[in-house]
Amino acid sequence: MRVTLDTLSSKLQSTLTNLTARQAQQQTRIATGQRLLQLSDAPTDVSAIVSYRSTIARMQRYATTLDGALAEQTTVENALSQISTSLDSLRTLGIDALNLANHDKWSVFAQHILSGIRALIDAANATHGDIYVLAGTRNTASVLIPTSPETTSLPFELVQLTPSGTNPSGLEVRFKGNNEPRYIQTGDGATEQVSITADRIFGAGGTALFSMLVDLYNTFAYNPDGSPRTNGQLPSQQQLDHVAFLVKQLSDAATQVNYATAELGIRTERMARQRDQLTEDITRQREFLSRLQDTDIAAATIQLQRDQLAYEYSLKVGARLLNISLIDFLR
C-alpha cells in the first residue's frame, strides 16, 4: 500500500513541477514578447531567424549611411546656394562697373570684388561634421596641411604672392583638397556618389573661377601699367572690353553652379527613395521575423490560464490523495 501511495505521490509531484515550469515559461514569453526562449523551442526556425536578423542589420546599416548622406546633401545644397548668390552679386558689380557713370569708381568696385571673393571662399569651405564637403577625398583638417604662403588648414585659401605684371595684386586662391568624388554603399553591390567636386563648380583644378575673379579685381584695382588705380581714374577701352569678357564668364560660371545644383537635387531625390525603400523592406523583414520569434500574447495568456487551472486542480487532487487511509482503500 505504501508503494502505491509513493507512486501516486511521485506522479503528482512530477505533474506539479511540469505545470510550474510551463507557467514560468509562458510568463517569460508574455513578459519578453519572445516565443523562442532557447534553441530547443523551435530548432527548425533558427536558421530563418538568423537570416532575417542578418538581413535587417545589413539594411539598417545602409539606411543609416543614406541618412548621413542626405544630411550632407543639405549642407552642400546650402553651400551651392551661397555660391550662387555670391556669383550673382559679383556679376552685378561687373555690370554696374561698365556703366559710364561708374567708370571713375573702379577702385571702390575693386574692394567690393575682393569682399565677394572672400565670401565665395567661405561658402566653398562649407563643412558637414568634420569634413569639408567640396574638398573631394582630402576633406579633413588633418590632411589639409598648409605650405607657405598658405597659413590655414582650409581647403580654399586666399594667399598673397609676389606681385607681377600679370598679377599686380599678387593674390591667388589655393586649393588643398582634390577632385576625387566620394561614394557610399547604398545596398548589396550598389554605390552612390555623395560629393560634388570642386572642379565641377569652380572649373579646372577647382580654382579657375577664383583666378578669373582675381583677374577682375586686378582690372578694377590697377592701371594697365600695374600702378594702383586711384579714385577718379578712368579705365581704358581695353580694360572695359576685358571686364565685359569677365562678366560673361561669370554668367557661365553661375550657369555651371545651377547645373550642379540640379544634379544634386536629382541625386538627393534618388537617395531619399532608396532610403524609403529600405525602410519598407526593413519593416517587412521584421514582420517575417516577428511571425517566427514573437509571442502570440493572446494564445500565451490562454495557455497560462489553462496551466494555472490544471495546477490548482492537481493540488486539490493531491490533497485528497494524501488524506486517503487504509479504510478508504478497503471500501
NUKE-190492 format. One record per atom (N, C-alpha, C, CB): x, y, z. Coordinates in steps of 0.02 Angstrom, whole numbers, plus 50000, padded with zeros to 5 digits. Last residue first. Glycine has a CB too. Example, Ala and Ser with C-alpha at 12.3 -4.5 7.8 and 13.67 -1.06 7.14 Angstrom:
REM NUKE-190492
506424988850354 506844994750357 506455000250394 507044997050286 506604971650390 506154977550390 506604983550390 505654977650452 
***
This chain:
REM NUKE-190492
493675000150068 492995001250047 492934999349974 492785008450058 495034999450080 494654993350091 493924994150069 494694991350165 495425012850062 495605007950010 495195001550017 496355006350014 494935018450179 494675020850115 494835015950060 494975027750097 495715011750275 494985010350274 494695012550207 494625014050332 496925017550252 496845010450236 496115008650231 497195005950288 496585034450183 496815029650234 496715022550211 496435030850301 496995049250100 496695042650094 497005037950146 496795039650022 497635061450096 497205060150154 496875053250152 496675065450159 498265062149976 498685061350035 498295060050099 499115067450044 497175064449891 497555058249887 497955057049951 498025058349827 496765077349921 496305071749936 496695065149938 495745071349883 497875084349877 497655084949946 497205079249966 497295091649956 497905080949741 498445078749785 498245079049858 499055082949775 496775087449697 496815080149692 497345077549740 496975078049619 497195100649721 496605098049755 496615090349755 495955100649722 498295101449636 498385102449708 497795099549747 498465109849724 497665099849513 498135094649536 498265095349611 498795095249498 496955111749506 496585105349509 497035099849536 496315103549439 498015120849497 497555121149555 497175114549563 497065127049547 498535116649373 498955116549433 498505116549496 499425122649435 497485119049287 497735112249295 498145111549359 498145110049234 497435132949299 496865128849320 497075121649332 496305129149266 498685136149245 498535138049314 497945133949341 498375145549318 498545131549116 499045128349159 498915130049232 499755130649139 497565140549072 497435133349073 497915129749120 497485130349002 498265152549082 497675151549123 497495144049129 497075155349094 499255150248986 499445151449055 498855150249102 499715158649064 498465149448872 498825143548894 499045144248966 499425142348849 498025162848866 497535157348874 497875151148900 497185155948807 499265169148847 498865170648906 498355165148920 498515177448898 499655164048723 500065162648782 499685163948846 500695166948780 498645169248640 498705162048648 499105160248710 499035158948585 498925183148657 498265180348673 498305172848686 497755181748616 500265184248613 500085186048681 499415182848701 500045193548689 501315175348534 500605176848524 500325177948593 500225170948485 502975181548530 502455178048566 501765180248542 502515179248642 504095180348391 503715184148439 503155179948470 503425190348407 504745172648293 505025172948360 504595176448412 505685176248358 504025172148171 504405166448193 504585166748267 505035165848153 503425184248153 503005178248149 503355172148176 502795177148077 504515192748157 504045192648213 503615186448213 503605198848210 505095190748034 505455188448093 504975187848153 506025193248111 504125196947954 504285189847944 504615186948006 504735188847882 504245209848006 503605206248011 503715198748003 503105208847958 505545212947970 505375212448041 504715208848052 505345219348073 505395213747833 505815208547861 505675207547936 506555210247850 504575225147826 504335218747801 504735212947831 504365218647724 505435234947877 504795233647910 504525226847890 504285239047893 506435234447780 506595232747850 505955231047888 506965238547885 505725239047669 506005232247669 506165229947740 506635231847625 505445252247707 504905247547695 505145240347698 504585248947626 506765257047715 506325257247774 505745252447767 506065264447785 507175255547583 507495251647635 507065251447698 508195254547651 506355265247525 506265258147506 506585253647558 506575256847436 506875276747583 506175274947596 506045267547579 505705279347555 508175276347527 508085276047600 507375273847617 508255282847632 507855277947392 508195271847415 508105270947490 508945272247397 507295290747395 506875284947375 507195278447398 506775284847298 508435297847432 507845297947477 507385292147460 507465304647471 509235295847321 509445292947385 508855292747434 510025296847415 508495303147226 508615296047216 508805292647282 509175294947163 508545315947280 507895312647272 507985305147264 507515315447212 509925318347269 509605318247335 508935314647332 509505325447361 510075318247130 510425313247171 510085312647240 511165315047179 509325329447096 509155322847069 509455317347112 509395322146996 510035339547165 509335338147181 509115331347156 508895343547150 511275338847101 511235337347172 510515335647192 511495343247214 510895343346975 511145336546983 511105334247056 511875335946957 510575356547011 510065352246984 510265344846990 509925353946910 511835361247050 511285361147099 510725356447076 511015368247111 512515360646930 512735356346985 512195355747038 513375359147016 511805370446860 511795363446835 511985358646892 512275362546775 512155381546937 511445379546932 511385372346908 511065384246885 513515382046911 513285380746979 512555378546979 513375387047023 513475385146775 513775378846797 513545377046868 514535379346795 512925397946782 512545392646749 512815385746770 512585393346672 513985404646840 513355404146877 512915398646848 512975410846876 514895403946735 515045400546798 514405399646840 515565404446838 514275412146641 514375404946625 514505400946689 514965404046576 514365424146709 513705421446692 513755414046678 513415425146632 515745425646711 515395424946774 514695422046763 515345431846809 516005427446576 516245421346608 515895420146675 517005421746618 515445440246563 515145434646526 515375427946557 515345434946450 516355447146641 515655446846663 515295441146627 515295453646649 517485446046561 517475442546625 516765442046653 517915446146676 517115454346453 517265447346441 517215443346506 517965446546410 517015466446519 516415463746486 516505456246474 516275467446420 518355468046557 517835467246609 517205464246578 517675473946643 518915469846429 519115464146469 518595462746525 519815465246500 518345481746387 518205475646349 518365469446391 518615475546283 518925490146482 518195489546478 518005483046442 517895495646441 520265488846449 520035486446514 519275485546515 520245491146569 520255494846323 520465487846329 520225484946395 521225487246323 519925507646354 519435503546317 519605496146323 519415505746243 520385510946527 520495511046454 519965506846420 521215508546437 519535519946659 519825513946629 519945514946554 519375507846640 520015534746749 519565531346703 519905525246672 519325536146648 520115539746917 520465537546857 520005533346814 521095533446876 519345541647031 519295546546977 519655544546914 519545553046999 520465534747147 519785537047132 519805542347077 519455539947196 521785525247070 521525529847120 520825532047099 521985536047129 522565509647049 522095514547024 521855518947082 521485511046990 524295505847058 523635505747089 523185511347062 523695506447166 525105500646905 525075505146963 524365504946992 525275512346943 525095493246789 525185489646852 525165494046913 525825486146851 524745499346674 525465498946688 525615495446754 525765505846688 523335499446679 523675494946632 524425494246645 523575497346562 522985500446858 523015503346791 523375498346744 523385510146791 521965490946970 522605493146944 522535495946874 523105487446944 520695486747011 521135489847062 521765492847033 521315484847114 520035480746904 519715486346938 520225490346980 519145483946982 520935470846872 520735475546820 520425481746851 520245472246771 520995463446991 521595467046967 521405472346916 522105462246938 519695458046991 519915462647044 520515466847021 520085458747108 519785449746880 519295455146880 519485460346933 518585452446894 520775441046925 520905445046865 520425450946863 520815440646801 520065435247028 520655439147045 520845443646986 521255434547065 519125428546948 518895433946992 519485438247015 518525430947053 519935419146884 519585424046843 519345430046886 518985420846808 520315411746993 520825415146954 520515420646912 521215410246909 519095406447030 519425411147076 519965415047039 519715407447136 518855397846922 518395403446935 518725408646979 517745400946967 519905388546939 519885392746879 519425398846890 519635388646819 520005379347042 520195386347057 520115391046998 520905386547081 519865366147013 519475368647070 519615375947086 519605364447130 520465362146899 520865362246959 520495364447021 521445366646950 519265370946805 519875366946805 520275367846870 520315368946746 517785375446903 518175374646843 518825370946855 518335381346814 516975375747013 517435381447004 517885380646943 517855382247065 516175364147002 515875370647019 516325376446998 515735371047094 516955353646968 516285353846940 515965360646951 515845348346970 518065355247047 518135357146976 517455357346941 518595352346940 517605350247170 517715357447162 517765359547089 518345359447198 516265338147162 516975340047162 517045347447146 517365335847111 515085332847273 515185336747212 515895339347214 514655342747206 514725316347340 515055322847340 515025326147272 515775322147363 514205303947330 513925308147382 514215315147381 514025304947449 513705291447219 514165296947231 513835301847279 514355300547163 513325275247275 513055281647254 513575287047268 512385283347290 513185257447241 513515263347270 513195269647241 514275263247255 512845240347270 512605246747244 512955252547279 511835247347252 513095228047329 513375229247263 513165235847232 513185223747217 511775230347427 512235224947408 512465226047336 511885218047416 511795248247455 511475241747451 511995236547432 510895241747401 512545259447459 511835260247474 511455253647472 511525265147426 514075265747501 513735259547482 513015260047505 514085253247512 514675281147430 514435277147487 514105270847460 513935281247531 516075290847370 515495286347360 515305283047426 515655280947306 516795305947310 516695301147364 516055297147352 516665304747433 517915310747176 517245310147206 517235304947262 516735308247153 519315321047180 519095314147179 518405313547211 519615309547215 520025332947177 519405332447139 519175325247129 519485335847071 520635338747338 520705335747272 520025335247238 521035328647277 521275352847432 520915346547426 521075343147360 520165347547433 521845365147424 522255359747454 521915352947449 522405361347526 521975378547321 521515373047338 521935367147361 521075371047276 522185396347332 522465389547331 521935384447351 523075389147379 522065410947244 521685406247285 521975399347276 520925406347266 523075425447255 522935419047223 522535414647271 523605415447202 523785441647224 523295437347257 523185430847218 522625441047266 524585451047166 524915445247195 524435440447230 525435447547243 524155462147099 523985461647170 524355456047205 523225460647178 524595460146967 524875465647006 524705465447080 524655472146978 524915448746871 524525448446933 524785453846980 524565441446966 525725451546766 525075448446751 524625447946812 525175441446722 526815456946833 526485460746780 525795458046763 526915460946718 526605453247009 526935452546944 526555456646893 526985445146922 526895451547187 526545454547130 526965453747066 526405461947143 527065436347271 527435442247247 527075445147186 528165440447229 525505432047352 526125430547319 526485436947300 526005426147256 524405427847476 524755433647447 525425431347418 524855439247499 522895418047463 523575419347486 523865425247448 524015413047475 521425411147516 521695416747478 522385418447506 521215422947481 520975394047509 521295399447547 521555404747499 521865396747592 520095379247536 520175385147493 520455390847535 519495387247459 520215370147644 520355368047575 520465373847527 519775363847550 521185375147788 520555375447749 520705373247678 520245382647751 522195376947875 522045370147854 521365369747821 522065365347915 523235391447832 522675388047864 522605380847839 522015391847852 524235397447759 524285397847832 523735393947868 524265405047854 525315397747616 524685395847648 524775395847723 524435388847623 526455400347542 526225405447589 525545403847622 526175412047554 526885385847636 526975393047625 526835394947552 527695395147645 525595374147654 526295375347635 526345382747617 526525370747575 524485365647767 524685371547727 525435371547712 524505377947764 523635350747750 524215353847781 524455359647738 524785348647791 522415342447765 522475348747728 523035352947760 521795352747729 522285332047851 522655330847789 522755337147747 522305325547747 521575337047958 522185333347972 522605332047909 522015326748005 520405342447910 520945347047928 521605343347938 520775350947991 519795333147769 519835334547841 520445338847856 519865327947882 519775329147636 519245333547660 519245334747735 518595330847640 520125322547503 520575325847551 520155331247586 521225328947516 519135319347417 519295314347468 519835316847517 519535307947434 518345335147398 518485328547372 518615323547427 519075328847325 517925346847457 518645345647453 518825338647428 518955346647522 516665350747490 516885351947421 517625350547411 516725359147401 516465348247625 516065344547577 516285345447504 515345346647583 517565343847746 517415349447700 517095346347638 518075353547682 517085335847900 517335335647831 517135342047794 517085329447794 516505334448023 517215336248021 517515336047951 517615331648066 514945340547984 515325336848034 516045339148032 515275329148022 515275348347843 514745344047870 515085339347919 514355339947813 515705364947788 515855358647822 515215354947841 516275359947885 516295375547657 515745372947698 515915366047727 515095372447655 517155383047580 517435379347637 516895376647683 517905383847676 516375390247493 516725384347466 517025380047522 517265386547418 516005400847574 515495396047553 515815389547528 515045399047499 517245407247584 516915404947644 516385399647627 516575410847682 517445410647449 517895405847482 517575402947545 518575409147499 516445420247435 516425414147394 516865408747424 516645415747322 516915430047519 516265426847534 516205420247496 515675431547516 518075433747450 518135430747517 517485427247537 518305436247569 517515438947334 517955433147330 518005429647397 518655435247305 516835450047388 516455444647357 516865438247350 516205446747290 517895457947427 517445455347478 517035449447452 516985460947504 518395460647299 518805456947346 518385454047403 519355461547375 517325468247248 517505461847216 517915457547264 517905463047151 517405479247332 516805475147334 516945468247302 516215478647297 518625484347289 518555482047358 517945477647367 518525487947406 518315487847157 518835482847170 518765479947241 519535485847160 517435498247168 517175491847146 517675486247161 517015492047070 518365508147200 517865506147250 517575499347233 517295511447255 519025509147082 519415507247141 518945505047198 519855513047164 518045513646993 518275506646990 518685504547050 518675505646928 517405525446972 517345522447039 517615515347041 516615522547061 517315530546847 517805533746891 517805530746962 517665541246895 516285523446789 516975522246766 517495525246812 517055524946696 514955525346814 515355522246867 516085521046847 515045515746887 514305530046705 514295534246765 514745531546820 513585534946791 514385519546615 514805525446605 514845529646668 514545529546548 514445503046677 514035509046667 514485515246665 513495509746723 515275493446718 515305495146647 514885501246630 515085489246605 514925491446848 515565494846836 515625496946763 516145490246855 513755484046836 513705490946859 514345494846843 513565491146934 514325471846797 513875475446751 513825482746770 513175472146751 515045468546913 515385469346849 514975473246799 515555462546820 514015467547007 514535472647015 514905473946949 515045470447069 513345456646955 513005463146956 513505468746965 512495463347013 514315446846978 514115448346909 513775455246906 513655442946881 514305446847117 514915448747081 514755450547009 515425443047083 513005442247142 513215448947166 513825451347129 513355448647241 513065429647084 512575434547058 512775441647079 511865433047083 514025423747166 514165424847094 513695429947064 514115418247056 513335423347288 513945427347281 514115428747209 514535423647314 512295414547254 512135421347275 512755425847268 511885421547348 513025402847229 512625405947175 512465413147191 511975401947165 513545400747356 513995401947299 513625405347243 514315395347275 512365398247427 512785403947445 513265405747388 513175402547509 511965386447361 511525392347361 511925398647377 510955391447411 513015377947392 512915379947322 512455386047317 512615374147282 512775376747530 513405379747506 513325382147434 513985374647511 511545370347531 511595377047560 512225380547535 511605376647637 511925358247471 511425362547438 511455369647465 510715359647449 512795353247566 513055355047500 512565359747464 513185348747457 511875350847670 512435355547680 512705357947613 512985352147721 511085341347608 510785347647629 511315352947640 510375346647693 511985331047594 511735334247534 511405340947550 511235329647498 512135326947726 512695330447693 512455334047631 513245325347675 510905320647744 511065326547784 511635330547753 511245324447857 511105310247655 510575315147641 510685321547682 509875312247657 512115303147720 512245306147654 511725311547637 512235300647599 511455298847836 512025303347841 512175306947776 512635299447863 510495290647775 510275296347816 510845301447823 510045293947886 511325281047716 510935285547674 510685291647713 510335281847643 511805274647831 512275277947785 511905282947741 512635272747742 510615269447880 510975274347920 511475278247876 511345270947978 510325260447778 509855265947791 510205271447831 509245263347830 511395251447789 511305255347728 510865261447740 511015250947672 511115246447917 511755249947904 511695254247842 512335244847897 509885240547895 509915246247940 510565250047931 509855243848013 510255229947812 509835235247785 509855241447829 509115232847777 510975222347906 511305224947846 510915230747817 511405219347793 509965219047997 510555222848020 510915226047961 511035218248058 509105211547914 508875217747945 509465222047966 508415216248005 509935200447885 509685204847831 509465211547858 509095201447794 510105194948012 510685197347974 510475202147919 511065191347944 508785191448043 509145196348085 509745199148048 509365193048151 508515181947943 508125188147946 508505193447987 507435186847977 509465172047979 509485175247913 509115181847913 509195170547859 509025168248106 509705171048098 509755174848032 510235165548101 507775162948069 507815168748115 508495172148107 507705166448188 508115152047989 507735157647960 507795163848003 507005155647950 508775144048085 509135146348026 508785152347994 509185140747975 507745141348180 508355145048198 508705147948137 508845140448237 506685133248155 506605140448138 507255144348148 506055143448179 506955120648202 506885121448129 506835128748108 506275117748105 506925121848342 507575121148307 507525122148232 507865114448321 506135128648451 505945127948380 506585127448339 505505133948356 506645126248578 505935127948571 505705127148500 505815135048594 508005124348578 507595118348575 506845119848568 507705114248637 508525137148596 508555134048530 508085128148524 509255131948514 507405147048696 508005143048687 507965139448621 508105138048746 506295154648680 506725156248737 507385152448735 506365154848802 505255160948567 505815156248571 506285158448627 506195155748504 504385171548584 504115164748585 504665159748597 503755163248521 504485186248674 504865181548633 504565174548640 505605181648653 503975195248761 503715195448693 504045190548647 503785202348666 504305195248895 504825197148846 504565198048776 505365192048845 503085191748957 503475197548981 503975199948929 503835195749045 502675180348888 502245186248889 502645192448908 501655185248937 503755171848914 503585173648845 503155179848842 503225167848812 503665171049054 504265174049023 504125176148951 504845169149025 502445164449065 502515171149094 503115174749064 502595170649171 502765152349005 502265156648973 502315163749000 501555153848985 503715147649098 503905148649028 503425153448994 503935141948991 502955146449213 503525151049213 503735152749142 504115148049252 502075136449169 501815143149187 502385148349185 501485142949258 502975125949152 502605128549094 502325135549108 502035123749074 503395124049284 503885125949233 503535128949172 504295119949212 502175120049343 502525126049367 503025128649315 502895124649434 501945108249272 501475113849266 501795120349288 500835112449306 503025100549317 502955102149245 502495108149235 502685096149206 502715099749454 503355102849431 503305104949359 503935097849440 501505092949451 501525099749478 502165103449456 501495099549556 501925080649398 501435084749362 501455091949386 500725081849372 502785076349499 503055077549431 502585082049391 503165070849394 501865074749604 502415079549611 502715081349542 502975076649656 501085064549550 500785071049566 501325076449570 500395070749632 502015054249543 501705056649482 501405063649493 501155051749459 502305052949679 502845054849632 502545057649568 503295048849616 501065048849729 501365055049753 501905057549705 501655054049823 500905036549667 500435041949653 500725048749672 499765040749689 501995029949727 501955030749654 501505036449635 501715024249621 501655030449862 502275033749839 502255034949764 502885029449857 500485022649858 500445029749876 501055033549853 500355030449951 501055010349822 500545013549780 500485020949795 499865010049789 501885007649931 502175008449864 501685012149819 502355001649834 500995006050036 501445011650039 501755013149971 501985010350089 500414994050000 500005000050000 500435006350000 499545000050060 
***
